[in-house]
Amino acid sequence: MATILRDLSYRYQWFYDSISRLAALSVGGEAHFRQLALQGLTIHSDTKILDLCCGSGQATQFLVKSSQNVTGLDASPLSLKRAREHVPSASYVEAFAEEMPFADNQFDIVHTSVALHEMKPQQLRKIIQEVHRVLKLGGVFTLVDFHTPSNPIFWPGLSLFLLLFETETAWELLKTDLVGLLVETGFEVNKHILYAGGSLQVIQGRVDG
Ligand SMILES: C[S@@+](CC[C@H](N)C(=O)[O-])C[C@H]1O[C@@H](n2cnc3c(N)ncnc32)[C@H](O)[C@@H]1O
């Protein structure tokens, strides 16, 4: 699945950003979209945040407005190069999310935005376990990603987007009980909110004792 548009969106930053902005109109625009997963979180200037699968810093740029202790992690050297140019105040690490080069209990918040839908099922499980490992006790995993629409009006738009830009893992995510996976891993899930007719979900899970 997916089309040449997917490659183009990763090759040309302006194209990726334009598509993101267009998609974000379904929730009131990009600035609002980028705040969705941060709602309700207390973030101080020293809150240690990991932006997991940070891409070119699309969400990182909003995280650094609240904290001076933001790390972006991504597997793509090109994305990280762009992130370093775009959001120089964060630190960056090139690594796979399923094998993070961090000690246990490091972060107050792990945030990930529209990235988990790129993972195969086993990889997804491993990543959630890794997130649990690197979060401090009481730390929060907050994510925003696709979800099966509850309002049928949103199906054509989501389907078209997935057909043009995504691969089978995104379709797989629609069938995945992410909340269940977090709970299985040991998170206490205290927020699961749907947006854009249910086609987007925000989940927040806390590491409890
Ligand atoms: C759709 S982009 C999302 C970028 C950004 N978070 C955003 O909100 O626009 C997905 C990102 O995940 C990264 N990625 C995919 N698989 C990964 C993995 N296993 N480990 C780390 N990064 C990964 C890709 O390189 C890409 O930058």
The ligand as an ORCA input file, in Angstrom:
! r2SCAN-3c Opt
* xyz 0 1
  C       5.092     10.226     10.767
  S       6.626     10.671     11.442
  C       6.117     11.586     12.879
  C       7.064     12.710     13.158
  C       6.624     13.664     14.250
  N       6.556     12.991     15.540
  C       5.308     14.334     13.944
  O       4.490     14.478     14.863
  O       5.097     14.815     12.832
  C       7.225      9.165     12.129
  C       8.676      9.233     12.586
  O       8.978      8.014     13.256
  C      10.313      7.661     12.941
  N      10.452      6.213     13.196
  C       9.823      5.212     12.537
  N      10.169      4.028     13.085
  C      11.016      4.297     14.112
  C      11.703      3.493     15.073
  N      11.570      2.170     15.080
  N      12.492      4.103     15.988
  C      12.625      5.458     15.978
  N      12.016      6.265     15.087
  C      11.207      5.697     14.175
  C      10.487      8.058     11.493
  O      11.856      8.220     11.169
  C       9.687      9.367     11.460
  O      10.521     10.472     11.717
*
